[in-house]
Amino acid sequence: MVDQETYLITGGTGSMGTAITKELLKCNPRSIRLYSRNEYFQWKMLKEIPDQRLRFLIGDIRDYGRLYRAMQGVDTVIHTAALKHVDLCEYNPIEAVRTNVEGSVNVIKEFRNYRWKQDKDGKSLNIPIDIFNHSIDASRYAITYLLGSQNKFIKPKIHIPK
């Protein structure tokens, strides 16, 4: 982590996103974009951590267009968005797959597209991507598959805690 970088944290108002945000603020970031779909949690976090470097973006990782706009000008992406409560995921399996698998695929695709464009134009960026996913194995499979098929321009760092 480097001073004066712009970060995007998907699931930024969740427990992991909040903890990461507090640590990143100690590293003097240019800005931290907190991307989540929960307006109330964003408002709550704004009151808890009133820092002008925080940018609250309402959006869902399942919405590729919104994710595309959120990633513009970002140096580092930290992906923590996931449905993690197994009992709720079992009761809502389609929503769990849409968020944990398809949403994670959207994050990786947009990172790959943005990174490839930057390298192609000769403006190479060193953009690490951290994938934090606490749910179903299918998401890990999707991430592994997508990154295994990456082109030579992309060298992201991946972290998938269990």
Salt bridges, closest charged atoms under 4 A:
GLU23 OE2 - LYS26 NZ 3.07
GLU48 OE2 - LYS22 NZ 2.93
ASP51 OD2 - ARG53 NH2 2.83
ASP60 OD2 - ARG37 NH1 3.00
ASP60 OD2 - ARG62 NE 3.34
ASP75 OD2 - ARG30 NH1 3.57
GLU95 OE1 - ARG62 NH1 2.40
GLU95 OE2 - ARG98 NH1 3.74
ASP119 OD2 - ARG115 NE 2.89
ASP130 OD1 - HIS159 NE2 3.94
ASP137 OD1 - ARG140 NH1 3.06
